[in-house]
């Protein structure tokens, strides 16, 4: 059975963004067929989100997931700076050579390459180019992944449990619904504190502890056959080589959902049985306009 028809490339438009001239192409391309969301709307979303997403991207090497023909077709991860990237895009590393996304111009450039998703590690680089040095993590992340038979309600129940446990060791956490199935909890850390491996081990120990305390709700092992009816506390996202979806990034799902920072009041309501769901880009735009960045506290390293 033939797959969806691919759209022909449309005309290019030359624009100037913060003094940088670039060509935008195929602006009428439908990136999300289920909602009719076009590439122009994706670029507009990132332009309007720039004030809140750029601090979350700052000095972090950015892995992109590109969807050349929209979410209904092929996709690929891209770590290296692609051919044709302008010299003004900062980079770091040797193999791969990662880009930084410092400003609206850089965000627009990569959105124009059909990069819907932006993924970053829990650490930043100091410096740039071949001599850039990765720093220790400035935050930890716990990815709450719902197993079969569970959803965001059960995730919310576990999120409150994890929040309270982190609070006991002096860490304030920020919830972010992933735009996919689950939720991430972030907690800021002092940069000079611990290595990625040490953070991973701490989060692993916490996941094991909570599995023992709440065996009907939580599982720490990755085995798929252990996950039905439970929430997997994914501690591995703290490994230095791993990345996590950046807050405010779009997701390449059927609809243009977003990795959206949430208030703890929303999560507590979800845990109590009220409706909680993943948010779409129009909803997140409205929320940011009204309330700003609910995850601003994890953009600045702790002292």
Rosetta blueprint (number, residue, H / E / L):
1 X L
2 X L
3 X L
4 X L
5 X L
6 X L
7 X L
8 X L
9 X L
10 X L
11 X L
12 X E
13 X E
14 X E
15 X E
16 X E
17 X E
18 X L
19 X L
20 X E
21 X E
22 X E
23 X E
24 X E
25 X E
26 X L
27 X L
28 X L
29 X L
30 X E
31 X E
32 X E
33 X L
34 X L
35 X L
36 X L
37 X E
38 X E
39 X H
40 X H
41 X H
42 X H
43 X H
44 X H
45 X H
46 X H
47 X H
48 X H
49 X H
50 X H
51 X H
52 X H
53 X H
54 X H
55 X H
56 X H
57 X H
58 X L
59 X L
60 X L
61 X L
62 X E
63 X E
64 X E
65 X E
66 X E
67 X L
68 X L
69 X L
70 X L
71 X L
72 X L
73 X L
74 X L
75 X L
76 X E
77 X E
78 X E
79 X L
80 X E
81 X L
82 X L
83 X L
84 X L
85 X L
86 X L
87 X L
88 X L
89 X L
90 X L
91 X E
92 X E
93 X L
94 X L
95 X L
96 X L
97 X L
98 X E
99 X E
100 X L
101 X L
102 X L
103 X L
104 X H
105 X H
106 X H
107 X H
108 X H
109 X H
110 X H
111 X H
112 X H
113 X L
114 X L
115 X E
116 X E
117 X E
118 X E
119 X E
120 X E
121 X L
122 X L
123 X L
124 X L
125 X E
126 X E
127 X L
128 X L
129 X E
130 X L
131 X L
132 X L
133 X E
134 X E
135 X L
136 X L
137 X L
138 X L
139 X E
140 X E
141 X E
142 X E
143 X E
144 X E
145 X E
146 X E
147 X L
148 X L
149 X L
150 X L
151 X L
152 X H
153 X H
154 X H
155 X H
156 X H
157 X H
158 X H
159 X H
160 X H
161 X H
162 X H
163 X H
164 X H
165 X H
166 X H
167 X H
168 X H
169 X L
170 X L
171 X L
172 X L
173 X E
174 X E
175 X E
176 X E
177 X E
178 X L
179 X L
180 X L
181 X L
182 X L
183 X E
184 X E
185 X E
186 X E
187 X E
188 X E
189 X L
190 X E
191 X L
192 X L
193 X L
194 X L
195 X L
196 X H
197 X H
198 X H
199 X H
200 X H
201 X H
202 X H
203 X H
204 X H
205 X H
206 X H
207 X H
208 X H
209 X H
210 X H
211 X H
212 X H
213 X H
214 X L
215 X L
216 X L
217 X L
218 X E
219 X E
220 X L
221 X L
222 X L
223 X L
224 X H
225 X H
226 X H
227 X L
228 X L
229 X L
230 X L
231 X E
232 X E
233 X E
234 X E
235 X L
236 X H
237 X H
238 X H
239 X L
240 X L
241 X L
242 X L
243 X L
244 X E
245 X E
246 X L
247 X L
248 X L
249 X L
250 X E
251 X L
252 X L
253 X L
254 X L
255 X L
256 X L
257 X E
258 X E
259 X L
260 X E
261 X E
262 X L
263 X L
264 X H
265 X H
266 X H
267 X H
268 X H
269 X H
270 X H
271 X H
272 X L
273 X L
274 X L
275 X L
276 X L
277 X L
278 X L
279 X E
280 X E
281 X H
282 X H
283 X H
284 X H
285 X H
286 X H
287 X H
288 X H
289 X H
290 X H
291 X H
292 X L
293 X L
294 X L
295 X L
296 X H
297 X H
298 X H
299 X L
300 X L
301 X L
302 X E
303 X L
